[in-house]
Amino acid sequence: MVYYLIVCRSLTYAQRTAAMLERAGITAHILRSPRTIDREGCSHSVKVSERNLANALLILNRAGLQPKRVYLIAGDGSYKEVLL
């Protein structure tokens, strides 16, 4: 299965993001952003499946919870930034 990481500016924003998505019926997992994509050193991400990404971004946009960045988790474990 293909997954995406929605990078948030802090743990609090990641928690708000995950809670908002869970309330909308979208499974979301909070994790610390991998070092390869973590530019600031303290960000957290919310992991969602590919089938839920578009709906998740729409929900977050409506709630005013804009992600910093979004990354595709490639099959080889690397990360590719998705331009929104």
PEDAJO-V30973 format. One record per residue. RES is the residue in three letters. OMEGA is omega in degrees with one decimal (* if undefined). Layout:
BEGIN
RES;OMEGA
RES;OMEGA
END
This chain:
BEGIN
MET;-179.1
VAL;179.8
TYR;176.6
TYR;173.8
LEU;173.7
ILE;-175.5
VAL;-179.5
CYS;-174.7
ARG;179.7
SER;176.9
LEU;179.6
THR;178.6
TYR;176.6
ALA;178.2
GLN;177.7
ARG;179.5
THR;-179.2
ALA;179.7
ALA;179.5
MET;-179.4
LEU;179.2
GLU;178.0
ARG;179.3
ALA;177.9
GLY;179.6
ILE;178.3
THR;-177.3
ALA;179.8
HIS;177.8
ILE;174.2
LEU;175.8
ARG;-179.5
SER;177.9
PRO;-178.0
ARG;-177.7
THR;179.0
ILE;-175.8
ASP;-176.4
ARG;-176.3
GLU;176.5
GLY;-177.8
CYS;-176.6
SER;176.3
HIS;-178.3
SER;174.5
VAL;-177.1
LYS;177.6
VAL;179.4
SER;-178.5
GLU;-176.6
ARG;-178.5
ASN;-172.3
LEU;-176.3
ALA;179.5
ASN;178.8
ALA;179.9
LEU;177.3
LEU;179.0
ILE;-179.1
LEU;178.2
ASN;179.1
ARG;-178.5
ALA;-179.3
GLY;178.4
LEU;-177.6
GLN;176.1
PRO;175.4
LYS;-179.9
ARG;175.5
VAL;-179.3
TYR;170.9
LEU;174.3
ILE;-177.1
ALA;-179.3
GLY;179.9
ASP;178.7
GLY;178.1
SER;-177.6
TYR;177.8
LYS;-178.6
GLU;178.1
VAL;178.8
LEU;-176.9
LEU;*
END
